[in-house]
Amino acid sequence: MKEFYVIDKPKDLDLIEEEIEVEEDEEDVEEEEETKSTALGIGLGVVFGILFKNIGLGIAFGVLFGIILATNKSK
């Protein structure tokens, strides 16, 4: 027969778990902002691509613009 022991976790462990959850939430927000900025940049790139009659160049410019936006927001 196996014996099982129940060990109570210390109160400090609860505080550590709360800190980990807060850090994970902050990382999720940063990733969302970068994704939105990149999507905005690609959208602008398509618009510029249509205006310049060169979709590839417009998308490349849009991705670059999106990366710049994401970098500036994260600072």
Buried (B, 14 or more C-beta within 10 A) or exposed (E): EEEEEEEEEEEEEEEEEEEEEEEEEEEEEEEEBBEBBBEBBBBBBEEBBEEEEEEEEBBBBBBEBBBEBBEEEEE
